[in-house]
């Protein structure tokens, strides 16, 4: 059985307003998950504040969370590369007095997006940046409240059936738990090349527009459907891949004309939680007044391995204030 967590960490800003990546890492570790899909996670190569509601820091948050959680394999994709600062005005446009304006980071020294941390070796990774309905208003700044915010998805391929081998001299091995270690990275990559994976699994972390039932949100959901279909077709060999999609889709179950409706009604897509399931946002309103924005979907098709869901639950613990979202924990298995 595999345990996966999906968690919008809100840039490691807690529901109490405090910036504390270690607190988020502890919440992940206490879930005992094998894989975690993270949204709204930041990487700063210089001391900088990315958004109004971000902290000023020079942290690589995925690396910090991996260190605390004990999940050593990291994949990160940051579609939004911008920061809070004095906007450049060469394009003749003035800052929006009523909204948030970010400076585009041409040097790519900061980014916010999606990450996946895993105890399994990451064999391959893919990144999706959603196409926007309209061209940017400026090449130098982003008017966050007046145009689409760059968003996307991150996917990794792992083999949850990869054999455990004893540690041997002369090999670079990836630590798992206990006295055993996973097969070396070279061995796993050779297995991919030969099509000899045992239980391949695509894991997707995504965040869609927070504009519920908007054209932007629906367009991103449709783009996600097409992209995930293309991932499923990539793996060759006798073992069919399983597919699990996790993230903040900006919509609660059965919101009219929303991303949830598009994804849950797509052929082969199955939501893992009922409409009456516990809320995940805001973290302080777990019940009864919150919204279920964070979801997990699996693909159930004849050409894919079957992902069997064993349990789904929203985690409420001492670390509930680590983010403004609550994490969702899913236990599942993959059957060929």
Secondary structure per residue as TSV (DSSP state, phi and psi in degrees):
chain	resnum	aa	ss	phi	psi
A	1	X	-	360.0	144.6
A	2	X	E	-115.7	143.3
A	3	X	E	-118.3	124.6
A	4	X	E	-125.0	144.0
A	5	X	E	-121.0	136.5
A	6	X	E	-115.8	134.8
A	7	X	E	-151.5	114.9
A	8	X	E	-84.2	107.3
A	9	X	-	-88.8	-0.9
A	10	X	G	53.4	43.6
A	11	X	G	61.0	24.2
A	12	X	G	65.4	24.5
A	13	X	B	-96.1	121.5
A	14	X	-	-77.2	170.3
A	15	X	T	-63.8	-17.7
A	16	X	T	-92.3	3.5
A	17	X	S	87.9	-3.2
A	18	X	-	-87.7	144.7
A	19	X	B	-94.3	117.0
A	20	X	-	-156.5	83.9
A	21	X	H	-59.2	-34.5
A	22	X	H	-61.5	-36.9
A	23	X	H	-63.8	-39.5
A	24	X	H	-65.7	-42.9
A	25	X	H	-61.2	-37.9
A	26	X	H	-65.5	-41.0
A	27	X	H	-61.1	-39.4
A	28	X	H	-66.7	-45.5
A	29	X	H	-61.8	-41.0
A	30	X	H	-69.0	-18.0
A	31	X	T	-74.3	-16.5
A	32	X	T	58.9	34.7
A	33	X	-	-80.1	156.3
A	34	X	S	-91.6	-28.5
A	35	X	E	-140.8	141.7
A	36	X	E	-130.1	132.2
A	37	X	E	-100.8	121.8
A	38	X	E	-115.9	139.3
A	39	X	E	-122.1	157.7
A	40	X	E	54.6	55.6
A	41	X	E	-115.9	139.6
A	42	X	E	-108.5	151.6
A	43	X	E	-130.5	120.2
A	44	X	E	-120.7	121.5
A	45	X	S	-87.4	-13.3
A	46	X	S	-132.4	162.9
A	47	X	S	-69.5	115.5
A	48	X	B	-161.6	154.3
A	49	X	-	-110.8	123.6
A	50	X	-	-85.1	-39.1
A	51	X	S	-136.6	168.1
A	52	X	T	-57.9	-38.5
A	53	X	T	-96.4	14.8
A	54	X	S	-94.5	163.8
A	55	X	-	-92.1	155.7
A	56	X	-	-84.5	121.2
A	57	X	B	-160.2	171.2
A	58	X	-	-127.6	47.8
A	59	X	-	-103.9	147.3
A	60	X	B	-97.5	93.0
A	61	X	H	-61.3	-40.6
A	62	X	H	-58.5	-39.5
A	63	X	H	-67.0	-41.2
A	64	X	H	-62.6	-43.2
A	65	X	H	-67.8	-36.5
A	66	X	H	-63.9	-40.4
A	67	X	H	-65.3	-43.6
A	68	X	H	-75.6	-38.1
A	69	X	H	-79.2	-21.4
A	70	X	T	82.8	16.9
A	71	X	-	-105.7	100.7
A	72	X	-	-81.5	-18.9
A	73	X	E	-95.1	125.7
A	74	X	E	-124.4	137.8
A	75	X	E	-136.7	129.3
A	76	X	E	-134.1	139.3
A	77	X	E	-136.2	124.3
A	78	X	E	-117.7	94.3
A	79	X	E	-70.4	-23.2
A	80	X	E	-103.5	108.1
A	81	X	-	-114.2	91.0
A	82	X	E	-161.8	166.1
A	83	X	E	-148.6	163.2
A	84	X	E	-82.0	119.6
A	85	X	S	-169.8	-176.7
A	86	X	-	-68.9	114.9
A	87	X	-	-65.3	140.0
A	88	X	-	-69.0	142.8
A	89	X	-	-123.5	18.7
A	90	X	T	-63.5	-23.1
A	91	X	T	-84.4	1.7
A	92	X	S	81.0	3.5
A	93	X	-	-96.8	139.9
A	94	X	-	-92.6	151.6
A	95	X	-	-59.7	148.0
A	96	X	-	-76.6	115.2
A	97	X	T	-67.3	-16.6
A	98	X	T	-111.9	5.1
A	99	X	S	-140.4	179.8
A	100	X	-	-93.0	132.5
A	101	X	E	-122.0	127.5
A	102	X	E	-114.5	145.4
A	103	X	E	-88.0	128.1
A	104	X	E	-66.7	135.1
A	105	X	-	-96.1	93.1
A	106	X	T	-65.9	-24.8
A	107	X	T	-88.3	-1.1
A	108	X	-	54.7	45.6
A	109	X	-	-96.2	-0.4
A	110	X	E	-149.4	151.9
A	111	X	E	-162.2	153.8
A	112	X	E	-133.4	140.8
A	113	X	E	-179.9	-138.3
A	114	X	E	-114.1	145.8
A	115	X	E	-137.3	156.0
A	116	X	E	-130.5	126.1
A	117	X	E	-111.3	138.9
A	118	X	E	-146.1	145.7
A	119	X	S	-79.8	-19.7
A	120	X	S	-86.7	148.3
A	121	X	-	-60.5	133.5
A	122	X	-	-86.0	115.3
A	123	X	-	-89.1	-28.5
A	124	X	E	-158.7	153.9
A	125	X	E	-140.7	146.9
A	126	X	E	-134.4	152.1
A	127	X	E	-130.5	139.1
A	128	X	E	-123.7	129.0
A	129	X	E	-113.9	121.7
A	130	X	-	-66.0	137.8
A	131	X	-	-70.2	140.3
A	132	X	-	-95.4	149.5
A	133	X	S	-65.1	-37.1
A	134	X	S	-125.6	152.2
A	135	X	-	-65.3	155.8
A	136	X	-	-57.6	147.1
A	137	X	S	-72.3	-22.4
A	138	X	-	-152.6	147.8
A	139	X	S	-82.9	-10.7
A	140	X	S	-109.0	-31.2
A	141	X	E	-133.4	163.7
A	142	X	E	-119.3	123.1
A	143	X	E	-90.5	90.2
A	144	X	T	-56.4	-37.3
A	145	X	T	-89.6	-1.0
A	146	X	T	-123.7	-6.1
A	147	X	S	-146.0	171.5
A	148	X	-	-67.7	136.7
A	149	X	-	-84.4	131.4
A	150	X	-	-58.7	125.2
A	151	X	-	-137.8	168.6
A	152	X	E	-170.9	-161.8
A	153	X	E	-142.1	155.4
A	154	X	E	-127.1	138.0
A	155	X	E	-131.3	142.6
A	156	X	E	-130.5	150.8
A	157	X	E	-107.4	125.4
A	158	X	E	-128.1	162.7
A	159	X	E	-116.3	102.1
A	160	X	T	-76.2	-5.7
A	161	X	T	-107.0	13.5
A	162	X	-	-59.0	134.6
A	163	X	-	-67.5	142.7
A	164	X	E	-87.9	132.3
A	165	X	E	-124.6	147.0
A	166	X	-	-62.4	151.5
A	167	X	-	-65.1	132.3
A	168	X	-	-127.4	149.3
A	169	X	T	-66.8	147.8
A	170	X	T	84.6	4.1
A	171	X	-	-120.3	143.1
A	172	X	-	-90.4	113.5
A	173	X	-	-117.7	153.0
A	174	X	-	-100.3	125.7
A	175	X	B	-72.1	133.9
A	176	X	-	-111.5	-128.5
A	177	X	S	-110.5	154.3
A	178	X	T	71.6	-146.2
A	179	X	T	-94.4	-2.3
A	180	X	-	-106.7	162.0
A	181	X	E	-132.4	159.5
A	182	X	E	-75.3	162.1
A	183	X	-	-57.8	150.5
A	184	X	-	-63.2	158.9
A	185	X	H	-60.2	-40.6
A	186	X	H	-62.9	-41.4
A	187	X	H	-64.2	-41.3
A	188	X	H	-67.8	-41.7
A	189	X	H	-67.0	-34.0
A	190	X	H	-66.1	-35.5
A	191	X	H	-63.3	-39.6
A	192	X	H	-62.2	-45.7
A	193	X	H	-62.1	-35.1
A	194	X	H	-86.4	-5.2
A	195	X	T	71.5	30.1
A	196	X	-	-105.8	23.3
A	197	X	-	-66.7	147.9
A	198	X	S	-89.4	-56.2
A	199	X	S	-134.8	77.4
A	200	X	E	-68.4	146.2
A	201	X	E	-144.3	124.6
A	202	X	E	-87.8	129.2
A	203	X	E	-117.6	127.0
A	204	X	E	-119.5	131.2
A	205	X	E	-113.9	128.2
A	206	X	E	-143.6	149.7
A	207	X	E	-133.7	123.2
A	208	X	-	-97.7	172.4
A	209	X	-	-55.1	143.1
A	210	X	S	-88.8	7.5
A	211	X	S	-88.1	93.0
A	212	X	T	-60.1	132.4
A	213	X	T	64.0	20.2
A	214	X	-	-86.9	162.2
A	215	X	H	-59.6	-37.3
A	216	X	H	-61.2	-46.8
A	217	X	H	-65.6	-42.8
A	218	X	H	-65.3	-39.5
A	219	X	H	-62.5	-42.2
A	220	X	H	-64.9	-38.4
A	221	X	H	-63.0	-41.4
A	222	X	H	-65.9	-40.0
A	223	X	H	-63.6	-38.6
A	224	X	H	-63.2	-42.3
A	225	X	H	-57.9	-47.8
A	226	X	H	-65.2	-39.5
A	227	X	H	-68.1	-43.5
A	228	X	H	-64.3	-37.3
A	229	X	H	-58.7	-40.4
A	230	X	H	-68.9	-32.9
A	231	X	H	-63.8	-45.2
A	232	X	H	-60.7	-27.5
A	233	X	T	-84.6	-7.2
A	234	X	T	-76.8	-34.4
A	235	X	-	-80.2	124.2
A	236	X	-	-110.2	158.2
A	237	X	S	124.0	-178.0
A	238	X	S	-76.8	-25.6
A	239	X	S	-89.7	121.1
A	240	X	-	-79.2	142.1
A	241	X	-	-79.7	149.0
A	242	X	E	-92.4	159.8
A	243	X	E	-135.2	128.3
A	244	X	E	-133.4	132.5
A	245	X	E	-119.2	125.1
A	246	X	E	-129.1	144.3
A	247	X	E	157.9	-174.8
A	248	X	E	-95.0	106.4
A	249	X	-	-97.3	6.7
A	250	X	S	69.2	18.5
A	251	X	-	-149.8	146.8
A	252	X	-	-95.9	162.4
A	253	X	T	-56.9	133.6
A	254	X	T	66.0	19.4
A	255	X	-	-64.2	133.6
A	256	X	T	-65.7	137.8
A	257	X	T	52.7	44.8
A	258	X	S	-117.1	175.4
A	259	X	H	-62.0	-36.6
A	260	X	H	-61.7	-44.8
A	261	X	H	-62.2	-39.4
A	262	X	H	-66.4	-46.1
A	263	X	H	-71.3	-45.1
A	264	X	H	-70.6	-21.3
A	265	X	H	-99.8	-2.1
A	266	X	S	-69.3	143.2
A	267	X	T	-55.8	125.6
A	268	X	T	86.5	-10.9
A	269	X	E	-90.3	133.0
A	270	X	E	-128.6	126.2
A	271	X	E	-77.4	148.0
A	272	X	S	-97.4	-2.2
A	273	X	S	-135.3	147.8
A	274	X	-	-80.0	167.1
A	275	X	T	-64.1	-24.4
A	276	X	T	-94.1	12.2
A	277	X	-	-68.5	164.4
A	278	X	-	-63.3	149.0
A	279	X	-	-73.5	155.0
A	280	X	-	-120.0	-10.6
A	281	X	B	-146.0	139.0
A	282	X	S	-72.1	158.3
A	283	X	G	-58.9	-30.1
A	284	X	G	-75.9	-12.2
A	285	X	G	-118.1	55.2
A	286	X	T	-53.5	-40.2
A	287	X	T	-163.0	146.0
A	288	X	T	-101.4	5.4
A	289	X	T	-100.0	-0.3
A	290	X	-	-85.2	-177.5
A	291	X	B	-120.4	146.6
A	292	X	-	-94.1	96.1
A	293	X	-	-102.4	-18.9
A	294	X	E	-103.9	125.7
A	295	X	E	-136.9	162.6
A	296	X	E	-130.5	129.6
A	297	X	E	-120.8	150.3
A	298	X	E	-126.0	154.8
A	299	X	E	-98.9	127.1
A	300	X	-	-120.2	91.6
A	301	X	-	-137.1	158.3
A	302	X	T	-64.2	-28.5
A	303	X	T	-90.7	5.7
A	304	X	S	-123.9	157.6
A	305	X	-	-66.7	149.8
A	306	X	E	-83.3	123.8
A	307	X	E	-96.7	110.5
A	308	X	E	-98.3	116.3
A	309	X	E	-81.7	127.7
A	310	X	E	-97.4	-40.8
A	311	X	E	-158.9	152.9
A	312	X	E	-138.6	130.1
A	313	X	E	-153.4	148.1
A	314	X	E	-87.3	132.0
A	315	X	-	-91.8	124.1
A	316	X	-	-123.9	115.4
A	317	X	S	-144.8	-166.2
A	318	X	T	-64.8	-20.0
A	319	X	T	-95.8	18.9
A	320	X	G	-60.3	-24.5
A	321	X	G	-86.4	3.9
A	322	X	G	-65.0	-26.4
A	323	X	S	-146.6	171.8
A	324	X	S	-85.5	-4.4
A	325	X	B	-110.2	153.5
A	326	X	-	-97.0	144.8
A	327	X	-	-79.4	154.3
A	328	X	E	-115.1	128.5
A	329	X	E	-111.4	131.0
A	330	X	E	-128.0	129.2
A	331	X	E	-101.3	134.3
A	332	X	E	-153.7	169.3
A	333	X	E	-134.9	160.9
A	334	X	E	-119.5	124.1
A	335	X	E	-115.6	132.1
A	336	X	-	-76.0	360.0
